[in-house]
Amino acid sequence: LVGLIIALHPAPWTIVLVSLTGVLSTDANDNGPATTLEQAMLADEHHHSKFAVIFGRYNGVATIFGSLGALTQGWLSHIHRFEGTYIGFYILIPLGAIGWLLARSLDLPEQSVDAVKKDKKRGLKGSLVRTRILQLSTLFAVDAAAGGLTTSAWLSYYLTDRYHTSASLLGYLFFSFAALAALSMFVAPCVARRIGLVATMVVTHLASNFFFIVAAFCGNLTLAIVFLLLRASFSQMDIPTRQALIMVVVPPEDRMSAAAVTNAARYSVRPISPTVSAALQHIAIAAPLVVGGTLKVIYDFSILIWAKKGKYLVRTIS
């Protein structure tokens, strides 16, 4: 419905109004309240040894379809008569209908229904691993805040303002970014099987952050795209491994609350980041890239220290 409204009357005040009252995510995955339910459902259906693989598929498929959306936008922008129009939002109408039909056909796993009926799902207050969940939530909030400095919308603005990138090229670029990210999500479980969940999270994240920071100092568009593509190849490998880690380090009855609290911590800090990003651009237009990448490096070492203290670095949990 939000897509339909924007397609029919794309005035600035309309876009602001429906963005505040509707759900039109700019991310292909890892966003919204449904994520909490989906993560807990998937974990209840599978053994912990399969978590990384399951979450890799879950996020990878979402990112693949997200990349197709970016490709469609790039193609529409490339066609002259569609340049600067909002016609692409009409595509959300049949997609939304298909999603509604698929959602109606979904059933909760029998064990999940039984667990809820028997009140086996605990809230955070009654959890025996409450401290562990809060520690993870704090760490993930730092990561999300850093990521919020350089959202897809900001990156589009940055590439357009600094390098005068066209709308069609942006569509093709974000298709490439998402395609590489999707591929990396399918690869992440294979890496985690060899070196562990936390090691996979940290090593791949450090590499992506290095490329992100270097991209800020590129003097031409081609070089910047190369480093951003390299960054996209590693940046999302921590998503399935992070979700698997949460489900592994808490008992089954705490999975719902752990997913809820850690996701809420991530989402709650995201609205602050764009304001900080705008302030940083008074220093330099690429400053959010450097600050965001640096904060993520701090997060990487922090999660490594947390895991080492809690003895979660063993390979068997992957």
RARA-V357612 format. One line per field, one symbol per residue. ss: DSSP state (h for helix, s for strand, l for the rest). phi: phi as a letter, one per 40 degrees, with the letter a starting at -180 (. if undefined). burial: 1 if it has 24 or more other ideal C-beta (glycine too) atoms within 12 Angstrom, else 0. A space follows every 50 residues. Layout:
ss: ???
phi: ???
burial: ???
//
This chain:
ss: lhhhhhhhlllhhhhhhhhhhllllllllllllhhhhhhhhhhhhllhhh hhhhhhhhhhhhhhhhhhhhhhhhhhhhlhhhllllhhhhhhhhhhhhhh hhhhhllllhhhhhhhhllllllllllllhhhhhhhhhhhhhhhhhhhll lhhhhhhhhhhhhlllhhhhhhhhhhhhhhhhhhhhhhhhhhhhhlhhhh hhhhhhhhhhhhhhhlllllhhhhhhhhhhhhhhhlhhhhhhhhhhhhll lhhhhhhhhhhhhhhhhhhhhhhhhhhhhhllllllhhhhhhhhhhhhhh hhhhhhhhhhllllhhhl
phi: .cccccccaccdccccccccbbbbccbcafagccdccccccccccbcccb dccccccdcccccdcccccccccccccccdcccgcbcdcccccccccccc ccccccbcddccccccccgcccccccccbdcccccccccccccccccccb ccccccccccccbfcccccdccccccdccccccccccdccccccbhcccc dcccccccccccccdcbccbcdcccdcccccccbcbcccccccccdcccb cdcbcccccccccccccccccccdcccccccccaccddcccccccccccd cccccdccccfbcccccc
burial: 01111100010000000100000111111110001111111111110101 11111111111111011111111101100000000111101100000000 00000000000100100000110100101001101111111111111111 11111111100110101111111111111111111111101110111111 11111111111110110100000110111111111111111111111111 11111111111111111011001101100110001111111111111011 111101100001100011
//
